[in-house]
Amino acid sequence: MEALIPVPVVLPLLAVGLKLAIGQRLRRLQALISVGTLTVVLLVSLVLLFAADQQGPLVARAGGWGAQIGIALVADRLSTLMLAVSSAVTLCVMIYSLSQSWADQEYKASLSIFHPAYLIMVAGVSDAFLSGDLFNLFVGFEMLLGGSYVLLTFGGTESRIRAGATYTVIGLASSLLFLVAIAVAYGATGTVSMAQLAERFSVLPQHVRLLVELTLLLVFVVKAAIFPMSAWLPDSYPTAPAPATALFAGLLTKVGVYSIIRLEALLFPGGPVGGVLMWAALLTMLVGVLGAVAQTDIKRMLSFTLVSHIGYMVFGVALFSVQGMAGAIFYVAHHITVQTSLFLVTGMIERRTGTTSLDGLGGLAKLTPVIAVLFFVPAMNLAGIPPMSGFLGKLGLIQAGVADGGPMALTLVAGGLVTSLLTLYAVATTWNKAFWRVPPEGMVTEGGTVLETQEDGDGDGADPRPAAGPVGETIVTSVTMPKLMFASTAALVALALSFTVLAGPLSALSERAAAELLAREPYISAVLGGER
């Protein structure tokens, strides 16, 4: 079973080499390589998740070297759950991207540039989740940065280059700080293995431990877009192509959250920064959701809700209890699927109408009812409407906060409730303006056609009708939406809904993962074995 652990990292990199060797030829083979690779990664992830849940942490050692000098990949309940959910998401987004590029006749650039960068980023995500040492975690983040920069700037428009430059500068600055933290940790302990660091940090002077903890925490706060280091995200993500934006929103910040969970549970249990994390969680929730309420663009609204809901995850980590950590793990898995599906639907809205600005949208429920349903379901899930998984995740976190009983924990409970209500207000306002109200005159569809608002004669209001050129020159036209774009998005929406149906088993798995994390000994023993 240990031989399967490197597959989610190595297989996408092998596929990149093969795709680059093929070049722009044999587009069906190129597509088959991309989809086949991600399908195998998903299957392997599910096998590893089942094995880790039954047997405990599994370890693969590169080259057979020991933990002190070698690279260890560790598959425990937390890492394999994150890996399985992320693999399902990356597969759906890849199918969406393929369908879009074929429909737009842009498959040459997509297959030779977009997909290799995409697979490199997938390999980076897998490496970060499975990494058993700090330096390899740094390598995973760098793979993410390299692949995501290409995806963010794909197409070379001015706005994408500008956003990509900001994103890269922030990423490189945090990576440099990451290297400094790794150097300090290695200088103090003589190792970068997280299992060994967990043992050796306990005997270090308090000021050295605090220095390393705060430095690493700052790195992951930036990468997870936690307030006050979150301003870069709403300006960067909305400019990317729809598949890239969806993947960024679903996964990249969650890798930062995962790293914080691993950092606080394994390396610095019960550290003095719990209060700081609670304040960061509260401010992230409130500042993010207030930003979402103020937006008039769907992409920016979703970007701010992404920031806001990172606060829920940090809330669970800061409580540092099995119940709180389990709530955070459940919420991460839920949020990956919901946020990704919302951005994919937004991409279809933009393709259908030419804009995501609420000022230029209206009547989409009648014009595109399938898109309306695909947006409404995850939007309500994000807002936490019972009995969806968003409600169950928030309920678990609120129960953990009440069980803690501290003043700050109860303040976070109140902040979480306010954030949930404001999230509902933000998505309901978006739904009303984009899907329900009468479409504004001059509403633009794909290809530059203009929607004219006219009375339809049946007494129920106005009908959108496509027109070419000035409003009033009505013609019959339609916008083709590839079926696979609908299918892949619907699959993600269904996956998010399945978390509601399977909430019992998923909650139990999250609790087992949290207990294993806070116990620490299963992880350390599995990695070090006889080297202790």
Order of alpha helices (4+ residues) and beta strands (2+ residues): alpha-alpha-beta-beta-alpha-alpha-alpha-alpha-alpha-alpha-alpha-alpha-alpha-alpha-alpha-alpha-alpha-alpha-alpha-alpha-beta-beta-beta-alpha-alpha-alpha
